[in-house]
Amino acid sequence: LAPGEEIETSFNIVPPPNLAPGSYRAQGLCRIGNLTAKAPVVHLVRNPDWKILGPLAVGIGQKHALDGALPNLTARWPGRDGHDVLWQDVPQDAVGADGWVDLGRLTAKEGTLTCYAYATLPAPNARRALLKVGSGDAVTVWLNGQNVLQRNVYRNPERDEDTAEVMLRGGVNTILLRITRSMGANGFYFRVADPDRNER
């Protein structure tokens, strides 16, 4: 390269199919002769395999029978628009490059409504973890049936708006999110981070 000249490059990272949900630090290195340039550290996020239910006619602060329950993924529920709704898988193209899960595309974009998201989080051993969430508007998070985060708010979604420090048990953990929108976008961000890697 000539002095002051820059080259831009890009590449794809394909995670192994059995990679557990979580946040993984990655940093690029470029070596030219004796010189080494480091790229900024980024976090690559492997999302859980979500199942979604909605839209339901429930507003912010209103209770629902699904709150905190281990869901029956084959059950039908009365939907907001007068017809029953079923749990459905979230396709890859409904998850943005930044981790945004677009519930509006899968359920409904407008009006007051509630959606639930359910997934399992495997952990080989019991360990501390950070659950980082962003939502439009209100969000409640249950881990293994216990309420670990609740925000009854009106807001636009941002990544890592809220953090809950939790203890994952060894084996399979269940995670249930309730997203209730009134004005904000219908969707959420979610990732699992490691508190021992300064990811607060």
Sequence and secondary structure as in RCSB ss.txt:
>XXXX:A:sequence
LAPGEEIETSFNIVPPPNLAPGSYRAQGLCRIGNLTAKAPVVHLVRNPDWKILGPLAVGIGQKHALDGALPNLTA
RWPGRDGHDVLWQDVPQDAVGADGWVDLGRLTAKEGTLTCYAYATLPAPNARRALLKVGSGDAVTVWLNGQNVLQ
RNVYRNPERDEDTAEVMLRGGVNTILLRITRSMGANGFYFRVADPDRNER
>XXXX:A:secstr
  TT            TT  SEEEEE  EEEETTEEEE   EEEEE    EEEEEES  TT   TTTT    TT 
 EE TTSSEE  EE  GGGB TT  EEHHHHS SSSSEEEEEEEEEEESS EEEEEEEEEESEEEEEETTEEEEE
E       TT EEEEEEE SEEEEEEEEEEESSS SEEEEEEE GGGT  
